[in-house]
């Protein structure tokens, strides 16, 4: 159970940068939107 298949590992390493890029893009977009910054922002 502790062994990870190469395919799974490859998918994970390909997916992580996408998550980081998405979070960075959302953060950048939110910071550029005045209406997104404030008490209503999550």
C-alpha positions in Angstrom: 0.0 0.0 0.0 2.9 2.3 0.6 4.3 1.8 -2.9 3.3 4.5 -5.4 2.9 3.6 -9.0 5.1 5.7 -11.4 2.0 6.8 -13.3 0.4 8.1 -10.1 3.6 9.9 -9.1 3.9 11.4 -12.5 0.3 12.6 -12.4 0.9 14.1 -9.0 4.0 16.0 -10.1 2.1 17.3 -13.1 -0.9 18.3 -11.1 0.9 20.2 -8.3 2.3 23.0 -10.5 -1.2 23.4 -11.9 -2.6 23.9 -8.4 0.1 26.4 -7.5 -0.3 28.3 -10.7 -4.1 28.4 -10.2 -3.8 29.6 -6.7 -1.3 32.3 -7.7 -3.5 33.4 -10.6 -6.6 33.6 -8.4 -4.6 35.6 -5.8 -3.3 38.0 -8.5 -6.7 38.4 -10.0 -8.3 39.0 -6.6 -5.7 41.6 -5.7 -6.5 43.5 -9.0 -10.2 43.5 -8.3 -11.2 46.3 -5.9 -14.6 44.7 -5.3 -13.0 41.4 -4.5 -11.0 42.9 -1.6 -12.9 43.4 1.6 -15.0 41.7 4.2 -17.0 39.8 1.5 -13.8 38.2 0.2 -13.2 34.6 1.4 
